[in-house]
Amino acid sequence: MSGNAAQALEKFRELARRIRQYEEILGVVYWDMRTGAPRKGIGHRSEAVGALSDEVFRLMVSDEMGELLAALTEEETLRELGRIDRRLVEEMKKEYDRKKKIPPELNREYVVLTTKAEAVWEEAKARSDFASFAPYLEQIVDYTRRFVELWGVKGTPYDTLLDLYEPDLTVADCDRLFGELKARLVPLLEAIMDSPHQPDTSFLKGTFDAGAQKRFSLFILREMGFDFEGGRLDESVHPFAIGLGPGDVRITTRYLPDDVVSALFGTIHEGGHALYEQNFAPELAGTHLADGASMAVHESQSRLWENMVGRSLAFWRRYFPVLKNHFPGAFEGVTPEAFYRAINVVRPSLIRIEADELTYNLHIMIRYELEKKLFNEGLSVRDLPEAWNAAYRETLGVEPRSDGEGVLQDVHWSGGAFGYFPSYSLGNMYAAQIMRAARRHLPDLDGLIEAGKLLPLKEWLTEHVHRHGKLLRPAELIRAISGEPLGSACLCDYLETKYREIYRL
């Protein structure tokens, strides 16, 4: 490598590192805002977030960044870069090209808007008052449409948004994968609803001390291998996980006094995200490659731990006695097998994050179709509640009694995360293929889980998924792990096998 190229590489690394550090500071602010920052400070805080975000944006699209990327993407220089530097240059070039098309002031306005909008959404959800949130959502949708035009439409406007979260994913891909999923899951759902062997779930409801719930959740996190010296668990309205740099990964959950498993599965889910964030290869630390390969791959880790481990019979044969010890007298006469069947009951419902493993995918398909209509077919924000309710009637046979349990239930749109929702079902597909590969390498995986030995699975995932960060693209990663491209068949096979046994079909 020439002296000029080596100098450009060093300057590029330093600039990328500075951007990453600012982003980590912003992450701390976002975490604080979601976990109890005073509401009276929202306006001032939003402006401060906007100012720092503006600085990050300007650094990203600066002339210096453009010149460094131009020098480093010359064919000969790019070929001489090491693997990590080459991938980092490729990732930063893609981000630079996208952001360079957005005027800085437009970006700052958008950041301030979405920061305020999340707080407005939280209050609107609590009051089931869509009208108070609608003006903010209309602005967010308008900004997003402008961004799509500036970026350049790829196929359809919604294709452009999907690519933000799952590289190269198209509407055609989603239509095919979701169509395949629906074709197999809907008949399974109908058979389950007709089965006379419905699980007893009565013992899941009662009064369950929040402190005991937290202690049990913390215990399970430790069993999973979560590093508490490099992470913490807090409470928030909507559970989330956030990586704030090496040695600082934070997750949240929420404790419902009448539901013994909601907080637990929220914790396991976010814990799956956290294990990914805590186990990137050390050489990726402080770079933009210390991130999930895509949002769907990130979701695969949370869904794998929550459902394929946390809702498995082997898991509860080991941990049900521990749960009973945390809630004396609550589960008298209940067996691990009965508890397992109860937590896997299939029931069309209104709330996505409380949905069972099977119908969850239908919740995602509803949001996917609504987002397509918003950006490809001109659906107006004001018509969203009616469209939402109609979709739930048609798809799941249920209808929200209020917007709080309907169109306002998710935080995503308040932050402009259009195109994100498909990542959840795609994550389920990735998870099924990854788990099948894990079972090939750990043939007695159920025996290990039943013995309370969760670390072999965590270590296998670290080796094959976590440590790579963004070094491998999603398609490369899943093919390396499973030998196949992403598909729906493995997930369908898993769900059919599991639920046919539970419902004795």
C-alpha positions in Angstrom: 0.0 0.0 0.0 1.4 3.4 -0.9 2.2 6.0 1.7 -0.7 8.2 0.7 -3.1 5.3 1.0 -1.8 4.3 4.4 -2.2 7.9 5.6 -5.7 8.0 4.2 -6.6 4.8 6.0 -5.3 6.1 9.3 -7.3 9.3 9.0 -10.4 7.4 7.9 -10.1 5.1 11.0 -9.8 8.1 13.3 -12.8 9.9 11.7 -14.9 6.7 11.8 -13.9 6.2 15.4 -15.0 9.8 16.3 -18.4 9.3 14.7 -18.9 6.1 16.5 -18.0 7.7 19.8 -20.6 10.5 19.3 -23.2 7.8 18.3 -22.5 6.0 21.6 -23.0 9.2 23.5 -26.3 9.7 21.7 -27.2 6.1 22.7 -26.7 6.9 26.4 -29.1 9.9 26.0 -31.7 7.7 24.3 -31.4 5.1 27.0 -31.9 7.8 29.6 -34.9 9.2 27.9 -36.6 5.8 27.8 -35.8 4.8 31.4 -37.1 7.7 33.4 -35.7 11.1 32.3 -37.9 14.0 33.6 -40.7 14.7 31.1 -40.4 18.4 31.5 -37.0 18.3 29.9 -38.2 16.7 26.7 -38.2 19.8 24.6 -34.7 21.0 25.6 -33.3 17.5 25.5 -34.7 17.0 22.0 -32.8 20.1 20.8 -29.6 18.8 22.4 -30.0 15.5 20.7 -30.7 17.2 17.5 -27.5 19.3 17.8 -25.3 16.3 18.5 -27.0 14.2 15.8 -26.3 17.1 13.4 -22.6 17.0 14.3 -22.5 13.3 13.6 -24.3 13.8 10.3 -22.0 16.6 9.2 -18.9 14.5 10.0 -20.4 11.6 8.1 -21.0 13.7 4.9 -18.0 15.9 5.3 -15.6 16.7 2.4 -12.9 14.9 4.4 -15.0 11.7 4.6 -15.8 11.9 0.9 -12.1 12.4 0.0 -10.9 9.6 2.2 -13.5 7.2 0.9 -12.7 8.1 -2.7 -9.0 7.3 -2.0 -9.7 4.1 -0.2 -12.2 2.7 -2.7 -9.8 2.9 -5.6 -9.6 -0.6 -7.0 -6.0 -1.3 -6.1 -6.1 0.3 -2.7 -9.4 -1.5 -1.7 -7.8 -4.8 -2.8 -4.8 -4.2 -0.5 -6.9 -3.4 2.6 -7.2 -6.0 5.3 -10.5 -7.8 5.8 -11.8 -5.5 8.6 -10.7 -2.3 7.0 -12.2 -3.3 3.6 -15.6 -4.1 5.1 -15.6 -0.9 7.2 -14.8 1.1 4.1 -17.7 -0.6 2.3 -20.1 0.0 5.1 -19.2 3.6 5.6 -19.3 4.3 1.8 -22.8 3.0 1.7 -23.8 5.2 4.6 -22.0 8.2 3.2 -23.7 7.8 -0.2 -27.1 7.6 1.5 -26.6 10.5 3.9 -24.9 12.8 1.4 -28.2 13.0 -0.4 -30.0 14.5 2.6 -29.5 18.2 3.4 -28.1 18.6 7.0 -30.8 20.9 8.1 -33.5 18.5 7.0 -31.8 15.7 8.9 -31.6 17.8 12.1 -35.3 18.8 11.8 -36.2 15.1 11.5 -34.1 14.0 14.5 -35.7 16.7 16.7 -39.1 15.7 15.5 -38.7 12.0 16.2 -37.2 12.6 19.6 -40.2 14.6 20.6 -42.6 12.2 18.9 -41.6 9.2 21.0 -42.5 11.1 24.2 -45.8 12.1 22.6 -46.5 8.5 21.5 -45.9 7.3 25.0 -48.6 9.6 26.4 -50.9 9.0 23.5 -50.7 5.2 24.0 -51.4 5.6 27.7 -54.6 7.6 26.8 -55.5 5.6 23.7 -55.5 9.0 21.9 -54.3 8.6 18.3 -55.5 12.1 17.4 -52.8 13.6 19.6 -50.0 11.6 18.0 -51.3 11.7 14.4 -49.8 15.2 13.5 -46.3 13.9 14.5 -46.7 10.7 12.6 -47.9 12.6 9.5 -44.8 14.7 9.6 -42.6 11.6 10.1 -44.2 9.9 7.1 -43.8 13.1 5.0 -40.1 13.4 5.9 -39.6 9.7 5.2 -41.2 10.0 1.8 -38.9 13.0 1.0 -35.8 11.0 2.1 -36.8 8.1 -0.2 -37.1 10.5 -3.1 -33.7 12.0 -2.3 -32.0 8.5 -1.9 -33.5 7.3 -5.1 -36.3 4.8 -5.3 -35.2 1.2 -5.6 -38.1 -0.6 -7.3 -40.8 0.9 -5.0 -40.5 3.4 -2.2 -41.0 0.6 0.3 -38.1 -1.4 -1.2 -35.9 1.5 -0.4 -37.0 1.4 3.3 -36.6 -2.3 3.6 -33.0 -2.0 2.4 -32.2 0.2 5.5 -32.7 -2.8 7.8 -32.1 -5.9 5.7 -29.6 -5.2 2.9 -30.9 -6.1 -0.6 -34.3 -7.2 0.7 -37.2 -6.3 -1.7 -41.0 -6.3 -1.5 -41.0 -9.2 -3.9 -38.8 -11.2 -1.5 -41.1 -10.4 1.4 -44.2 -11.1 -0.5 -42.8 -14.5 -1.4 -41.5 -15.4 2.0 -44.6 -14.2 3.9 -46.8 -15.9 1.3 -45.1 -19.2 1.9 -45.3 -18.7 5.7 -49.0 -17.8 5.6 -49.8 -20.7 3.4 -48.5 -23.2 6.0 -49.3 -21.3 9.2 -53.0 -20.4 8.6 -54.1 -24.1 8.2 -52.0 -25.0 11.3 -53.7 -22.2 13.2 -57.2 -23.4 12.1 -56.4 -27.0 13.2 -55.1 -25.7 16.5 -58.3 -23.7 17.1 -60.4 -26.8 16.4 -58.4 -29.1 18.6 -60.1 -30.4 21.8 -56.7 -30.5 23.5 -56.5 -26.8 24.6 -53.9 -26.1 27.3 -55.0 -24.9 30.8 -53.6 -21.4 31.3 -55.5 -20.4 34.4 -52.4 -20.7 36.6 -50.6 -18.1 34.6 -52.8 -15.3 35.9 -52.8 -14.1 39.5 -50.8 -11.6 41.5 -47.0 -11.9 41.0 -44.6 -9.7 43.0 -42.6 -7.5 40.7 -39.5 -7.9 42.9 -39.7 -11.7 42.6 -40.2 -11.4 38.8 -37.1 -9.2 38.6 -35.0 -11.7 40.7 -36.1 -14.6 38.5 -35.4 -12.6 35.3 -31.9 -11.7 36.6 -31.2 -15.3 37.4 -32.1 -16.5 33.9 -30.0 -13.8 32.4 -27.0 -15.1 34.4 -27.8 -18.6 33.2 -27.7 -17.4 29.6 -24.2 -16.0 30.1 -25.2 -12.3 30.2 -22.2 -10.3 31.5 -23.4 -8.0 34.3 -20.0 -6.3 34.6 -20.7 -5.1 31.0 -24.4 -4.7 31.1 -27.5 -4.0 33.2 -31.3 -4.5 33.3 -33.7 -1.7 33.8 -37.5 -0.9 33.3 -39.2 0.9 30.5 -42.6 1.1 28.8 -41.4 -0.8 25.8 -38.6 -3.4 26.4 -35.4 -2.7 24.4 -31.7 -3.5 24.2 -29.0 -1.0 23.3 -25.2 -1.4 22.9 -23.3 1.7 24.0 -19.8 0.5 23.1 -17.4 -2.2 24.4 -18.4 -3.3 27.9 -21.7 -1.4 28.1 -24.8 -3.2 26.8 -28.2 -2.3 28.5 -31.5 -4.0 28.4 -35.0 -3.2 29.8 -38.2 -5.0 30.5 -41.5 -4.3 32.1 -43.2 -6.1 35.0 -46.9 -6.8 34.9 -48.3 -7.7 38.3 -50.9 -10.0 36.9 -48.7 -11.8 34.4 -45.8 -14.1 35.5 -44.1 -14.6 32.1 -44.4 -11.3 30.3 -41.4 -9.7 31.9 -39.4 -13.0 31.8 -39.8 -13.5 28.0 -39.2 -9.8 27.4 -35.9 -10.1 29.4 -34.9 -13.3 27.6 -35.7 -11.6 24.2 -33.6 -8.5 25.0 -31.0 -10.7 26.6 -30.6 -12.5 23.2 -29.9 -9.1 21.6 -27.5 -8.3 24.4 -25.5 -11.5 24.0 -24.9 -10.5 20.4 -23.7 -7.0 21.4 -21.5 -8.4 24.2 -19.7 -10.9 22.0 -18.4 -9.1 18.9 -14.8 -9.9 18.2 -12.5 -7.6 20.1 -10.9 -6.3 16.9 -14.3 -4.8 15.9 -14.6 -2.8 19.1 -15.2 0.9 18.5 -16.0 0.5 14.8 -19.3 0.4 12.8 -18.7 -3.3 12.3 -19.5 -3.9 16.0 -23.1 -4.4 15.1 -25.5 -7.1 13.9 -25.2 -8.3 10.4 -28.7 -6.9 9.9 -31.7 -6.1 12.0 -33.2 -9.5 11.1 -30.0 -11.3 12.1 -30.1 -9.4 15.4 -33.7 -10.4 15.8 -32.8 -14.0 15.2 -30.8 -14.0 18.4 -33.5 -12.6 20.5 -36.2 -14.8 19.0 -34.0 -17.9 19.3 -33.4 -17.4 23.0 -37.0 -16.3 23.8 -38.8 -19.0 21.9 -36.6 -21.9 20.8 -34.9 -22.0 24.2 -37.1 -20.1 26.6 -40.4 -21.7 25.5 -38.9 -25.2 25.1 -39.9 -28.2 27.3 -36.3 -28.9 28.2 -35.9 -25.3 29.5 -38.9 -25.6 31.9 -38.0 -29.1 33.1 -34.9 -27.4 34.5 -36.3 -24.0 35.5 -39.9 -24.5 36.5 -38.9 -25.6 40.1 -36.8 -22.4 40.3 -39.8 -20.3 39.2 -42.0 -22.1 41.9 -39.5 -21.2 44.5 -39.8 -17.5 43.6 -43.6 -17.6 43.9 -44.4 -19.9 46.8 -47.9 -21.5 46.5 -48.6 -20.1 43.0 -48.2 -23.3 41.0 -49.4 -26.1 43.3 -50.1 -29.2 41.4 -48.7 -27.8 38.1 -46.1 -29.9 36.2 -43.3 -28.6 34.0 -45.1 -30.2 31.1 -48.4 -28.4 31.9 -46.6 -25.1 32.3 -44.8 -25.6 29.0 -48.1 -26.2 27.2 -49.6 -23.2 28.9 -46.9 -20.7 27.8 -47.2 -22.0 24.3 -50.9 -21.7 24.0 -52.0 -20.4 20.6 -54.6 -17.7 20.8 -55.3 -14.9 18.2 -54.6 -11.7 20.2 -54.2 -7.9 19.8 -50.8 -7.2 21.2 -47.7 -8.2 19.2 -45.2 -8.4 22.0 -47.6 -10.7 23.9 -48.4 -12.9 20.9 -47.7 -16.6 20.8 -44.9 -17.9 18.7 -47.1 -18.9 15.8 -49.5 -15.9 15.4 -46.7 -13.5 16.1 -45.8 -13.8 12.4 -49.3 -12.7 11.4 -48.9 -9.6 13.5 -45.8 -8.8 11.5 -47.5 -9.4 8.2 -50.3 -6.9 9.2 -47.7 -4.2 9.8 -45.8 -5.0 6.7 -49.0 -4.7 4.6 -49.9 -1.4 6.2 -46.4 0.1 5.7 -46.6 -1.0 2.0 -49.9 0.8 1.7 -48.5 3.9 3.4 -45.5 4.3 1.1 -46.6 2.5 -2.1 -50.3 3.0 -2.2 -50.9 6.4 -0.6 -52.7 5.3 2.6 -53.1 8.4 4.8 -52.0 8.5 8.4 -55.5 9.5 9.5 -56.9 6.3 8.0 -54.4 4.1 9.8 -56.5 3.2 12.8 -59.4 2.0 10.6 -57.0 0.1 8.3 -55.3 -1.5 11.4 -58.6 -2.6 12.9 -59.8 -4.1 9.6 -56.6 -6.0 9.1 -56.8 -7.5 12.6 -60.5 -8.5 12.0 -59.6 -10.2 8.7 -56.3 -11.8 9.7 -56.7 -12.8 13.3 -60.5 -12.4 13.9 -60.0 -9.9 16.8 -60.5 -6.2 17.0 -58.9 -3.6 19.3 -61.2 -1.9 21.7 -59.0 1.2 21.7 -56.1 2.6 19.7 -53.8 1.9 22.7 -54.1 -1.8 22.1 -54.3 -1.2 18.4 -52.4 1.2 16.1 -50.5 2.9 19.0 -49.1 -0.3 20.6 -45.6 -0.1 19.0 -42.9 2.5 19.5 -41.3 2.0 16.0 -43.3 4.5 13.9 -42.6 7.3 16.4 -38.9 6.9 15.5 -39.5 6.6 11.8 -38.5 2.9 11.7 -40.6 2.1 8.6 -39.4 -1.2 7.1 -38.2 -2.6 10.4 -41.1 -4.8 11.2 -40.4 -7.5 8.6 -37.1 -8.1 10.4 -38.9 -9.8 13.2 -40.4 -12.6 11.0 -37.2 -12.8 8.9 -35.4 -13.1 12.3 -37.6 -16.1 13.1 -36.6 -17.6 9.8 -32.9 -17.0 10.4 -33.3 -18.4 14.0 -34.9 -21.6 12.8 -32.0 -22.3 10.3 -29.4 -21.3 12.9 -30.9 -23.5 15.6 -31.1 -26.4 13.2 -27.3 -26.0 12.5 -26.6 -25.7 16.3 -28.4 -29.0 16.9 -26.1 -30.6 14.3 -23.1 -29.5 16.3 -24.7 -30.0 19.7 -26.7 -33.2 19.2 -27.8 -33.4 22.8 -28.8 -29.7 23.0 -32.1 -30.5 24.7 -30.2 -32.6 27.3 -27.8 -29.7 27.9 -30.7 -27.2 28.4 -32.5 -29.6 30.7 -29.4 -29.8 32.8 -29.2 -26.0 33.0 -26.2 -25.9 30.8 -27.0 -22.9 28.5 -23.4 -21.8 27.9 -22.5 -24.4 25.2 -25.3 -22.9 23.0 -24.2 -19.3 23.9 -20.6 -20.2 23.0 -21.6 -21.8 19.7 -23.6 -18.7 18.8 -20.7 -16.5 19.7 -18.4 -18.5 17.4 -20.8 -18.7 14.5 -22.8 -15.5 14.7 -21.9 -13.0 17.3 -18.1 -12.5 16.8 -18.5 -11.7 13.1 -20.6 -8.5 13.7 -21.0 -6.9 10.3 -18.0 -8.6 8.8 -20.2 -11.0 7.0 -23.3 -9.9 5.1 -26.6 -11.6 6.1 -26.7 -13.8 3.0 -23.0 -14.9 3.6 -23.6 -15.5 7.3 -26.7 -17.8 6.9 -25.1 -19.7 4.1 -21.9 -20.3 6.1 -24.0 -21.5 9.1 -26.7 -23.5 7.4 -25.4 -24.2 3.9 -28.6 -22.6 2.5 -30.0 -19.2 1.7 -32.7 -17.7 3.9 -36.1 -19.4 3.5 -39.4 -20.1 5.3 -39.4 -23.9 5.2 -37.2 -24.5 8.3 -39.4 -22.1 10.5 -42.6 -23.8 9.2 -41.2 -27.3 9.9 -40.2 -26.2 13.4 -43.6 -24.6 14.2 -45.6 -27.5 12.8 -43.6 -30.1 14.7 -43.8 -28.2 18.0 -47.5 -27.3 17.8 -48.8 -30.6 16.4 -47.3 -32.3 19.5 -48.7 -29.7 22.0 -52.2 -29.8 20.5 -52.0 -33.6 19.6 -52.9 -33.0 15.9 
